[in-house]
Amino acid sequence: MALLGIHKELLVWSSGSKFLAINTEENSEAGKSFVFDCSTASKKSQENDNKGDDGGSEEKGSDKILAFTFSSSGQYFSLTDDNKRLILFRTKPIWKCLSIRYVVRRCTALTITQSEDQILVADKSGDVYSFSIVEPQRPAELKLGHLSMLLGVTLSHNDKYLITADRDEKIRVSILKSPYNIESFCLGHTEFVSAVIVIPDHPKQLLSGSGDGTLRLWEYKSGRELQCWDLRELNDPKQKDNEKKFAVSRIACSRKGGHVAVLCDSFPAVHLFQIDTGTQRLEFKETVRLAHNSWDVAFDESAGLWVLQQNKVSTATLYRLREGHWQCAVEDPKLKTTVDILCNHWDMFQVSLDAESRYHNLYKSVFDNMAAYLLKKEERIQQQGKRMKGQLPESSGAKNI
C-alpha cells in the first residue's frame, strides 16, 4: 500500500515503512527531500507489544505505514503504522519528530483538528481516540465507538462535527465536544464505506465512496443524500451486468474550483467531477485513463492533480485542466524534479507492487442457508432410502427359512 499527501509545497509519498517528503518550493532552504523509516523508531518492549487489552496474545505487526495526515496549516504531520505507533512531526522550518506514542488497536485513518490541538485516530475495533498535540504526555481519550471496524474519519471545517465511516455501511455524524450526541446518520451505501471527505468549497456537504462502487453526495448535518453516482458504469461502460465489484479507494478535492477526483481500487483510471456552484450538485467531467494501476491521487494548491502510479519511470504524473480537459503536464518543472527524486527512492515502492488489496476482505460473505438446508435434507433422504433397501433382502430371507 502506497500513499500520497500534499500540503502547499510539500508532497509526501509513502510505501512500506518509509515516507519521503519533497519540498517543491524553488528557493527552499530546508532542502528538497526528507526520508523517515518507521523501522528505526523506538518500539515497545516485546512483552507488552504482544499483549492485547484483554491480556491475550496479539499478532506482531510490521513497520508498514497505514495512514497519515497533515494539519490544516501544514505545521504538523502525523502517521500511524502497523506496530501501533502514532508519530507526530513538525514540518517547519525543518522536519523534526516531536513524539512517538502508542495506540490501543491498529489504526485505519486519522485526522487533525482545525485548531491543531488534537489528533483523532480511528481503529479496527471501531473506536476513535483523541491524542493531544499540545500535551504529548497526556493519556489518550476515547471519543466514541462503533460496533464494526472504522475505515474513515474526518471533521467539519469548524471542528463542530466528527464524521466516521464503518464497515457496516454507516456514516455517523457526531458532535466533537460531546460525541455521545449523534447529529445524524448518512445511510444508503450497501457495502463498507471506504472514504469520506468534507468538500473544502462547500463545507456543508460530504462526499463518500464505498465498496458498492458508488460515489454519494450528502448534506451531512441532516443525513440527506443529494446525489449518487454508480462508478461501475464509468469504469466499464461496456459491461452490461456490472457485477464486478469496485471499491472507491480515494476521493480527493481541490481547495479551489470544486474539482473532485475519484480513484477505484485496482482500476487504471481517475474519474473527474466538479461541484456546480448553482445547483450544488456533482457534474461528471471526464475519465482520465492511466497507463498503469495507481495507488493514490491528490490535488495541489493550484488544482493540479498528482497521481501515484505503480511504475518506476512514471511513478508520479501531473494533470492540469487546460481548455476544458485534464492533460498531462509532462514539461512541468516540479514534476521533473519530483520524478528524479522518486526514481532514486524506487526501492521503497517495491514492497507495495504485489501487495494484496486491503478491500477484498472487507466484503461480506453471503450464505444461502436455505440451499444448504435443502441439500442436507436431500442427502438424509437418500441415506434413509439406502438403509431401507439394505433391510428388505434380510427380512425376506428370514421368511423363507
N, C-alpha and C positions, 0 to 999 in steps of 0.2 A: 504494500500500500504506500503510494507516494502522494504527497500533499503540496499545495501551492497556496501561499498567502501574500497579500500585497497591502502595504500602507504607504501612501505617497511615494517616496523614492526608494523604499525598502521592499525587496522581493525575497521571500523566504521559500525555499524548496526543501522538502524533507523526504527521506526514504530510509527504511530500516531504523537504525538507532541514531542516525545523523540528521542534522539540518544545516543548510547553507544559506546564509543571509547575504544578499548582494545589494550594495548601495549604488543606484543608477544615477545619482546626482553627479554632475560633471566635475565640480570642484570639491568633492568630498574629502575632508581632512581625516576622517575616521578610517579611511581605507575602503577598498572596493568590496571585500568579502570577509565573512566571519563564519567559522565552522565550529559546531559543537557536537560531541559524541556522547550520548547518554550512557554508553558502556563505561565511560570514565568517571561518571558521577558517583557519589557515595551511595552505598547500599545499606539496607537494614541488616541486622545480624541474621545468620542463617536460620536460627531457631525461631525468631519472631516472624521472619518472612514466609515461612512455610505453614503458618497457622492462620486460620480464618477467625472471624469474630466469635464463632461458636466453639473455638478450640480445636476443631478438626483440621486435618491437613488440607492444604490448598496447592493447586498446581503451580509450580515455579514459573514465573514469567520471563520473557526476554527483555531486551532493552529497546524494543521497537516503539517508535513514537506513534501514539494512537490519535492524538488530536492536538491542535494548537490554536492560539488566537492572539490578536493584537488588542491593546486598549484603544479607545476612541482617539486619543491624541498620538498614539504610536510610541509613547514613552515606555510602555511596558509590553512584554511579550511573555506568554505563558504556555507551557506544554505539559502533557501527561504521557507517560509511557506504560508499557506492558508490565513493568516491575512496580507499578502503582506509585510512581513518583510524580509529584507536582512541582515543576521547576519554574521559577519566576526570574525573568531577565529585565534589566533596564537597557534600552537601546540607544540612549543619547547621554552624553556626547559619543560614548563608545559602548559596545556591548559588554555587559557585566552580569554575571549570575548573582542574584540577590538572595535567593533562598531555595532550599530543597526540602519539601515536605512530603508526607505520605498520605494517600487516600485510603479509604476503607475497602473499596472494591475497585476493580479495573474500570476506567472511565471510557465513555463513548463520545462525549462532547463537553466543551467548556466555553464560557464567555466571561467577559469582564464588564462590570457596571460602567455606565457613562461617567459616574463620579470617580471612577478608578480607585475605589476603596475595597472592592470585593472581587474575588474570583469565584464564579459559580460553576460547579462541576457536576455533571450528570453521569451516573454509573450504571453498570449492567444489572444491578439489583433493583433499579427503579427509583433510586434516591437522588436528591440534589443537595450537595453540601456547599456551604459558603466558607471561603478562606480569606482572611484579612490580608490586604496588601500593606496597610499601614503598620499593623502589628503582626509580623510573621510568626511570633511565638504563641499567638493566641490559638486555642484549640478550634478545630473546625466545628461549624454549626449546621445541624441538619435542618434544611429548609422545608422539604416536602418529600413525599414518596408516592410512587405509582405501584400498581400491582404487577407490572411487567417491565421488561428492560427498556430503558430510555435510550433513544437514538439521536435526539436533538434537543438543544436548549438555546433560547435567545431572549432578548429583553426588548421592551418598547423603548423608544428614544428618550423618554423622560424617566426611565428606571421604575416606572409605576407597576408595570406588568411583567411577570415572569412566565414565559411561554415554553412548554415542554411537550415533546412528542415521543410516543412509545411504540412498542412492537404490536400492541393490540389496537392499532388503527386510530388511536385517540390523540387529539391535541388539546391540552389543558391550558387555560389562561388563568393564572393566579395573581393575587396582589403581592408584590415582593415583600412589603413590610409585614404582611400578615398572610403567609402563603396558605394557611388553612381556609382562607376566604377565596373561593373559586368564583371568578367573574363569569366564565363561560367555558363551554366545550365546542371545539370545531370538529364536527362529526360528518363523515362522508366517505373517507378512504375505506377500501375493502382489504388492504394489506398494511403491513408495517409502514409507519411514516418515517422516511429516511432523511428528510431535510426540511428545515423551517427557516424563514428569514423575513424580518420586517423590512418593507421597502423604504429605502432612505428618503426618496422624494414624496412618499405617501405614507407617513408614519402611522396611519390608522388601518393600514392594510397589511396582510400577511400572505406570503406565498409558501406553499407546501408541496413536497414531492413524496412519492410513495412507491412501494413495491408493486402496486396495482397499475403502474405505468401512467399515472395521471399527474398533472400539474394543476393545483387548485388555488384560487384567489379568494381570500376571506376578509370580511370585516370582523377582526378577531375579538373586539370587545363584546359584540353581540353574538358571536359564533355563527354569523350568517355567511353561507357560501355565495360568492358573487359570480364565479365562473369556474369551469372545469375544462381542461384540455386533455384529450386522450393522446399521449405521446406515441402510442403504438402505431397510430395511423401515420404519424410523421416519420417514425423510424423506418417502417417498412410498408409504404402505401400499397404495394402490390400484393401483400399477404392479406387475403380476404378474411380468414377466420381470426387473425390477430391473437392466436392462442399463446404465442411465445411471450414469456414474462420479461418485462423490462423494469428495472428498479432505477429510480432517479437517484443518482449519486451526488450531484451538486447543483445548487441553484446560486447563481451569482448575480448581483445587482450593481449597476453603476451608481456612483454618487450623484451624477447629474445626467439628465437626459432620459431617465426612466427605462434604460436598457436592461434586459433580463436575458441571461444565458443559462441554458439547462443542458446538463450532461447526463446521459444514461449509462449505467454500468455495462462495460464491455461492448460498447457500440461506438464506432468511429464517426461521430457527428456531434455538432453542437447546434441546438435549436435556439434561435434568437427571437425574442419578443420585445415589445415596447408598451409601456403603460400610456394609454391615451389620457391626456390631462382633462379632456372634456367629459368623456364618458366614464373615466376611472376604470377602464377595462383593459385586459391584455389584448394586444394585437399581434398576431404571428407575422414575422417579417421574412425570415428565410432560415434554411438549414445549411450550415457550412459542413460539407463532407470532408473528413480528415483522412490523410494517407495512412495513419496508424491509430490504434486504440489509444485513448487518453486517460490519464489518471485524474486530472483536475483542471479547473478553469477559474479565472479571477479577472476582475476589471481593475485598471489602474486609475489614477486621478483624472487623466484626460479621456476616460471612457474607452481606452484601448483594451482589447480582450486578449489576455495571455492564456495559452494552452500548454499544459504539461503533457507531452506525448511519450509513448513507450518506444523511443528511437534515439540512438546516440547522436546521429547527425542533426536531427531536428527535435531535440529534447524540448526546446522552447520555441513556440511560434507566437507571433503577434498579429492580431487582426484589427484594422481600423475601418470605421464607417466612411466610405467615400462614394459620393454620387448615389446614395441610397442603398449601397450594398457593402457587406463586410468583405474586405480584401486583405490578403496577407501583406504586411508591411516588411518585405524582405530587406529593404535597404535602411531600415530604422537603426541608428547608431546604438541605441540602448539594447536592441535585440542582438546585434552583433556582439557587443561586449558580454552580454549575458550568456549567449551560446558558447562563446570561447571559454568562459569560466566553468560552465556546466560540463563541457567536454572534458575538461581537466579533472572533474569530480564524477565522471560517469560511473565509476565503480560503486558508488553509494546507491545507485539506482538498480543495480543488478539484482539485488535481493527482492525487488518488487516486480520484476518481469514475469515470473512464473507463479506469483502469489495467487492463492485461491480467492475468489470473490468473497468479500465479507457479507454479501447479501444472500447467498444461496441458502444458508442455514436458517435464515430468518423467516422464510416462507413456511406457513403452517401446513402440515401434512393432513390430507383429507382421508378419513377412513370410512368405507362403506360397510357399516356394521350389519345391515340387513343382508347384503350379498354374502358376507362371511357366515352369517347365521343360516341362510338357506343352503349354502354349500355343505356345512357341517350336518345339517339336517338330512340332506340327501345321502351323505356318507353313512350316517346312522341307519337309515332305511335300507341301504344296500347291504350293510353288515348284518342286520337282522334277517334280511332275506336269505343270505348265505347260510346263516345258522339254521334257519328253518329247513332249507333244502338238505343240510347235512343230517338233520334229525329224522327225515322221512324214511330213508332206507333202513335205518336201525329199527324203527318201530314195526315196519312191515316184515322184517326178518324174524322178529320175536313172535309174530302171529303164526308163521309157517311152522315154527318149532312146536 
